[in-house]
């Protein structure tokens, strides 16, 4: 059998995990187990409450193991890795109470004495295709609501996050009944075959826009539900009355944290003309001061990119932007050595239609766009095919909120970095950033359940 392995991006000689790819017979066994376990799991809400609480406990007692593993496996700085574990535990504790929510409603019938019952039902076995950049939090924010609403789940983890997924499987084995949550290491091609399997009732995906669209198209062939969270080309608008120091801090943390390897990272700064010069200086100062290096070291905010391929794509995108007319304003120093490091950079490119402003570069690359006024700022921010997150910085909160409301994004932030949303609130974007119902919070019910409507008319 072929093997799948994850590599430490700081030290590529360090193989973090290497396992055999799941064989076709084992995949079939896993799907059968998930289908078999689902009715009993759905039928006992109190068992779901207890089991999800236990899963949160199992992860919490392994907090340091998860943290250390994510630092090593995906190059996430230690504070962010620890925060991700805490977020996963909080998500599970929130969803552990969801099985006690109402499962439907009663509405009046159209004739006297009639009743109409609207009930929600789990879908069955759900496939969760998860990325490497949040190797614990994203699998949890997909699987926790799916399980809470009575579904069973198979996780297909991204190869660079394989060891973290295996540790999650260890926790699940301690807390959950057999077949409820399984992890299947698979290549992309093998995972694609699962989309055609009738035992998979629905798919929830996070990853690139191209692959997400393919997943949705493939599921549509058999009229099965798909949910896809994809790319972002997120803009931060800075108005004349903004606190420029606070804005610069939020923008740089949002753009450069975890080397910009987040779909919610800030990619573009849209500054109105009166503040552009001062804002540019503040942004440049903060970029030059970034600490790039070993993600396990204190004070490091920018670690390596996930792979040699990712580093090459970043460098190609930056060079292409400069060749097309962008100006490099500032960059940080990248360390030498074998790690997949790149130099975080701030570019000036005032043309909103330039490729660097239109297409996502998954790394620490930030562009600054100067515009004449608020109208032009909104137009520039909305000029891409993506619509995940938008931010607005300004002291007049009423005006800032109105400007944010005109951004064609699913998530809007005022005086805050673009990354981050409360796990009990809906998450998702517009355009080619998202497909299907929102994730997280109680909004997750719209994807992980279907409804039935029963009309009851009395004979007398």
C-alpha positions in Angstrom: 0.0 0.0 0.0 1.2 3.5 -0.7 2.0 5.6 2.4 1.0 9.1 3.3 3.2 11.3 5.4 3.3 14.7 7.0 6.5 16.8 7.2 7.7 19.4 9.7 7.8 22.6 7.6 10.4 24.1 9.8 12.6 21.0 9.5 11.7 19.0 6.4 14.0 16.2 7.5 11.5 15.5 10.4 8.7 13.2 9.3 5.9 13.8 11.8 3.7 11.0 10.7 3.7 8.3 8.0 0.8 5.8 7.6 -0.5 3.6 4.9 -3.2 5.1 2.8 -6.6 3.6 3.8 -7.3 0.6 1.5 -10.5 0.3 -0.4 -11.8 -2.5 1.8 -11.1 -0.5 4.9 -12.9 2.5 3.4 -15.9 0.3 2.8 -15.8 -1.0 6.4 -15.7 2.6 7.7 -18.6 3.7 5.7 -20.6 0.6 6.7 -19.8 1.2 10.4 -20.9 4.8 10.2 -24.1 3.9 8.5 -24.8 1.2 11.1 -24.0 3.4 14.1 -26.1 6.4 12.9 -29.7 5.4 13.8 -28.8 4.5 17.4 -26.7 7.6 17.8 -29.5 9.8 16.5 -32.1 8.1 18.7 -30.5 9.0 22.1 -29.9 12.7 22.6 -28.8 12.3 26.2 -26.1 9.9 25.0 -24.9 12.5 22.5 -24.8 15.1 25.3 -22.6 12.8 27.4 -20.3 11.7 24.6 -19.6 15.1 23.1 -18.8 16.4 26.6 -16.4 13.4 27.1 -14.8 14.2 23.7 -14.1 17.8 24.9 -12.6 16.4 28.1 -10.3 14.0 26.2 -9.0 16.8 24.0 -8.6 19.1 27.0 -6.4 16.6 28.9 -4.2 16.4 25.8 -4.0 20.1 25.3 -0.2 20.3 25.4 0.2 17.3 23.1 -2.1 18.9 20.6 -0.3 22.2 20.9 3.2 20.8 20.5 2.0 18.6 17.6 0.5 21.5 15.6 3.6 23.6 16.1 5.7 20.8 14.8 3.4 19.5 12.1 1.9 22.6 10.5 4.3 25.3 11.7 1.7 27.2 13.8 3.2 29.6 16.4 2.7 28.2 19.9 0.2 30.8 21.1 -2.0 30.3 18.1 -1.7 26.5 18.4 -2.7 26.6 22.1 -5.6 28.9 21.2 -6.8 26.5 18.6 -7.0 23.7 21.1 -9.0 25.9 23.5 -11.3 26.9 20.7 -12.0 23.2 19.8 -12.8 22.4 23.3 -15.2 25.4 23.6 -16.9 24.4 20.3 -17.5 20.9 21.6 -18.9 22.1 24.9 -21.3 24.4 23.0 -22.5 21.6 20.8 -22.7 19.1 23.6 -26.0 20.9 24.6 -27.5 21.1 21.1 -29.1 17.6 21.3 -31.5 19.2 23.9 -32.7 21.9 21.5 -36.2 21.6 20.0 -36.3 19.3 17.0 -39.1 21.1 15.2 -42.2 23.2 15.6 -46.0 23.1 15.2 -47.7 25.6 13.0 -51.5 26.1 12.4 -53.2 24.1 9.7 -55.3 25.6 7.0 -58.6 24.1 8.3 -60.0 24.2 11.8 -58.3 21.7 14.2 -55.5 20.8 11.8 -51.9 20.8 12.8 -48.7 21.0 10.8 -45.6 19.4 12.3 -42.2 20.5 11.0 -39.5 18.2 12.3 -35.7 18.2 11.7 -33.9 15.0 11.0 -30.2 14.1 10.7 -28.9 13.4 7.2 -27.0 10.2 8.0 -23.3 9.7 7.4 -21.4 12.9 6.6 -18.0 13.2 5.0 -15.8 16.1 6.3 -12.9 17.0 4.0 -10.7 19.2 6.2 -7.6 21.4 5.5 -4.3 21.5 7.2 -4.1 25.1 8.4 -6.6 24.5 11.4 -6.0 20.7 11.8 -8.0 20.5 15.0 -10.5 23.4 15.0 -11.9 22.9 11.6 -12.5 19.2 12.0 -14.2 19.9 15.3 -16.4 22.8 14.0 -17.6 20.4 11.2 -18.0 17.2 13.2 -19.3 18.7 16.5 -22.6 20.1 14.9 -22.9 17.1 12.6 -22.8 14.7 15.6 -24.9 16.9 17.8 -27.7 16.8 15.3 -27.5 13.0 15.1 -25.2 12.3 12.2 -22.1 10.1 12.1 -19.0 11.4 10.5 -16.0 10.3 8.5 -13.1 12.8 8.4 -10.7 13.0 5.4 -7.8 15.0 6.9 -5.3 17.0 4.8 -2.0 15.1 4.6 0.0 17.9 6.2 -2.2 17.6 9.3 -2.3 13.9 9.5 -0.7 13.4 12.9 -3.1 15.9 14.5 -6.1 14.1 13.0 -4.7 10.8 14.3 -4.6 12.3 17.8 -8.2 13.4 17.4 -9.1 9.9 16.4 -7.5 8.7 19.6 -9.7 11.0 21.6 -12.8 9.9 19.7 -12.0 6.2 20.5 -12.1 7.0 24.2 -15.3 9.2 24.1 -17.6 8.1 21.3 -19.4 4.9 20.3 -17.8 2.9 17.6 -18.5 4.2 14.1 -19.7 7.7 15.1 -16.5 9.5 14.3 -13.7 8.0 12.1 -10.6 9.4 10.5 -9.6 8.0 7.0 -6.1 9.0 5.7 -6.7 9.2 1.9 -5.1 10.7 -1.2 -7.2 13.4 -2.9 -8.2 11.0 -5.7 -9.4 8.4 -3.3 -11.3 11.0 -1.3 -13.0 12.0 -4.6 -14.4 8.5 -5.0 -16.2 8.8 -1.7 -18.2 11.6 -3.2 -19.9 9.1 -5.5 -20.7 6.6 -2.7 -24.4 6.6 -1.9 -23.7 5.9 1.7 -22.2 9.4 2.1 -25.3 11.5 2.7 -23.6 14.9 2.5 -20.1 16.5 2.3 -18.7 19.5 4.2 -15.5 20.8 2.7 -12.9 23.5 3.5 -10.1 24.3 1.1 -9.4 25.9 -2.2 -12.1 27.4 -4.4 -11.3 25.2 -7.3 -11.6 22.0 -5.4 -14.6 23.2 -3.5 -16.5 23.9 -6.7 -15.6 20.5 -8.0 -16.9 18.9 -4.7 -20.2 20.8 -5.0 -20.6 19.8 -8.7 -19.9 16.2 -8.0 -22.4 15.9 -5.2 -25.0 17.7 -7.3 -24.8 14.8 -9.8 -26.6 12.7 -7.3 -28.6 15.5 -5.7 -26.8 15.2 -2.4 -26.0 18.2 -0.1 -22.6 19.9 -0.2 -21.2 22.7 1.8 -17.9 24.3 0.8 -15.9 27.0 2.5 -13.2 28.2 0.1 -10.9 31.2 -0.6 -10.9 34.8 0.4 -9.3 38.0 -0.9 -10.2 40.0 2.2 -10.1 43.8 2.3 -9.7 46.2 5.2 -11.0 49.7 4.6 -9.3 52.5 6.5 -11.4 55.7 6.8 -10.2 59.3 7.5 -11.1 59.2 11.2 -9.5 55.8 11.9 -7.1 55.3 14.8 -4.2 54.5 12.5 -2.0 52.8 15.1 -4.9 50.5 16.1 -5.8 49.9 12.4 -2.2 49.1 11.5 -1.9 46.6 14.4 -5.2 44.8 13.4 -4.2 44.7 9.7 -0.7 43.4 10.2 -1.9 40.7 12.7 -4.7 39.7 10.4 -2.4 39.6 7.3 0.8 38.1 8.8 -0.3 35.9 11.7 0.5 32.2 11.0 2.3 33.5 7.8 -1.0 34.5 6.3 -2.2 30.9 5.9 -5.8 31.5 6.7 -8.8 32.0 4.4 -9.8 34.9 6.6 -6.4 36.7 6.4 -6.2 40.3 5.4 -5.0 40.5 1.8 -5.7 44.1 0.8 -5.7 47.4 2.6 -8.0 50.0 1.0 -7.0 53.5 2.4 -8.7 56.8 1.6 -6.3 59.3 0.3 -6.0 61.6 3.4 -4.6 58.8 5.5 -2.7 56.7 3.0 0.8 58.2 3.6 0.7 57.9 7.3 -0.9 54.5 7.3 1.6 53.2 4.8 4.5 54.3 7.1 2.9 52.5 10.1 2.2 49.3 8.1 5.8 49.3 6.8 7.2 49.8 10.2 5.3 46.8 11.5 6.1 44.6 8.6 9.9 45.2 9.1 9.5 44.4 12.8 7.9 41.0 12.2 9.6 38.0 13.9 10.0 35.2 11.4 11.4 31.9 12.5 10.9 28.8 14.5 7.2 28.6 15.5 8.2 27.1 18.8 10.2 30.1 19.8 8.7 32.9 22.0 7.7 36.0 20.1 7.6 34.4 16.6 4.4 35.3 14.8 5.4 34.2 11.3 6.6 30.6 10.8 7.3 28.7 7.6 4.8 28.1 4.9 3.4 24.6 4.8 5.5 23.2 1.9 8.2 23.9 -0.6 5.5 24.1 -3.2 3.6 26.8 -1.2 6.8 28.8 -0.8 7.5 28.6 -4.5 4.0 29.8 -5.3 4.3 32.7 -2.9 7.5 33.9 -4.4 6.1 33.6 -7.9 3.0 35.6 -7.0 5.1 38.4 -5.4 7.5 38.5 -8.4 4.6 38.6 -10.8 3.0 41.5 -8.9 6.2 43.5 -9.0 6.7 42.8 -12.7 3.1 44.0 -13.3 3.7 47.3 -11.6 3.4 46.9 -7.9 5.9 48.5 -5.6 7.4 46.7 -2.7 7.2 49.0 0.3 8.6 46.8 3.0 9.5 43.3 3.9 10.7 41.3 6.9 13.8 39.2 7.0 13.3 35.5 6.4 15.8 33.1 8.1 18.0 30.7 6.1 18.0 27.0 6.6 16.0 24.2 5.3 12.6 25.4 6.5 10.0 26.7 4.0 10.4 30.4 4.9 9.4 33.4 2.8 9.8 37.1 3.5 6.5 38.8 4.5 5.9 41.7 2.2 3.8 44.9 1.9 3.2 46.0 -1.7 1.6 49.1 -3.1 -0.7 48.4 -6.0 -3.5 51.0 -6.5 -5.3 49.1 -9.3 -8.0 47.0 -7.8 -8.2 44.9 -10.9 -4.5 43.9 -10.8 -4.0 40.1 -10.4 -2.4 40.5 -7.0 -5.5 42.3 -5.8 -7.9 39.8 -7.4 -6.4 36.4 -6.7 -5.6 34.9 -3.3 -1.9 34.5 -2.4 -1.9 32.0 0.5 0.9 33.5 2.5 2.2 36.8 4.2 1.6 39.1 1.3 -0.4 42.4 1.8 -1.3 45.0 -0.8 -2.1 48.7 -0.1 -4.6 50.5 -2.4 -5.1 54.2 -2.3 -8.6 55.5 -3.2 -10.2 58.9 -3.3 -13.1 58.4 -0.9 -15.5 56.1 0.8 -17.4 55.3 -2.4 -14.2 54.3 -4.1 -13.1 52.3 -1.1 -16.3 50.2 -1.1 -16.0 49.6 -4.8 -12.4 48.5 -4.6 -13.2 46.2 -1.6 -16.1 44.6 -3.6 -14.2 44.2 -6.8 -13.2 40.5 -6.5 -15.1 37.2 -7.0 -14.6 36.4 -3.3 -16.7 37.6 -0.4 -15.6 36.1 2.8 -14.6 38.8 5.2 -14.4 42.6 5.1 -13.2 45.0 7.8 -13.6 48.7 8.3 -11.6 51.0 10.6 -13.0 54.3 11.8 -13.9 56.1 15.0 -17.4 57.0 13.9 -18.9 53.6 14.6 -22.2 54.4 12.9 -20.4 55.4 9.7 -18.0 52.4 9.9 -20.9 50.0 10.4 -22.7 51.5 7.4 -19.6 51.1 5.2 -19.2 47.5 6.5 -22.8 46.8 5.6 -22.1 47.7 2.0 -19.3 45.2 1.7 -20.4 42.0 -0.2 -19.0 39.6 2.4 -20.6 37.1 4.7 -18.5 38.3 7.6 -17.9 42.0 8.5 -15.6 43.4 11.2 -15.4 46.9 12.5 -12.1 48.0 14.1 -11.0 44.3 14.2 -8.7 42.0 12.3 -10.4 40.0 9.5 -9.6 36.6 11.1 -11.8 35.4 13.9 -15.5 34.8 14.5 -17.3 33.6 17.5 -17.9 29.9 17.2 -21.6 30.3 18.2 -22.2 32.7 15.3 -22.7 31.8 11.6 -19.5 31.6 9.5 -19.4 31.8 5.7 -19.0 34.1 2.7 -20.5 35.3 -0.5 -19.4 34.8 -4.1 -16.8 32.1 -4.6 -15.8 32.1 -1.0 -18.6 29.8 0.1 -21.3 27.4 -1.2 -24.2 26.1 0.8 -25.6 27.0 4.2 -23.4 28.7 6.9 -21.2 26.8 9.3 -21.0 27.2 13.1 -23.5 28.1 15.7 -27.1 27.0 15.4 -27.0 28.0 11.8 -25.2 24.6 11.3 -28.6 22.9 11.7 -29.6 24.1 8.2 -26.9 21.9 6.6 -26.7 18.9 8.9 -30.4 18.3 9.1 -33.3 18.1 6.7 -37.0 18.9 7.5 -40.2 17.0 7.1 -43.6 18.5 7.2 -46.6 16.4 8.4 -50.2 17.7 8.1 -52.7 16.2 10.5 -56.4 16.8 9.9 -59.0 15.5 12.4 -61.8 13.4 10.9 -64.5 15.0 13.1 
